[in-house]
Amino acid sequence: MKLPIIRQAYQNASTEQLETTLQVLESISEARGVSEEELNVIGELITNICGALEVHQLVAGGKRESEALNLFAQKVMGSIDK
């Protein structure tokens, strides 16, 4: 998870674009012949896209962008600590 990438994706892509990209990455990850290293990169991209989607959702719910990014980061860090 990288907040600068999540912020960039949030600011420059609609939820529809992010969802389409997510579907493509998930499809590629299921293809035969994808290496472990490639899966790790795809997984990181998927995590960042899901973060951007959640930020879109939080902003639509009334949060400011910075607050939404911080809430998402806290949620992820909280789940890692458990």
Number of C-alpha atoms within 10 A of each C-alpha: 17 12 15 11 15 23 19 12 22 22 13 11 15 14 19 10 14 20 15 12 15 20 13 11 16 15 10 15 19 10 9 7 9 12 11 10 9 13 16 12 13 18 16 14 19 19 16 24 25 19 25 27 23 19 28 21 14 18 16 12 10 10 15 13 17 12 14 23 24 14 16 19 16 12 11 13 12 10 9 8 6 5
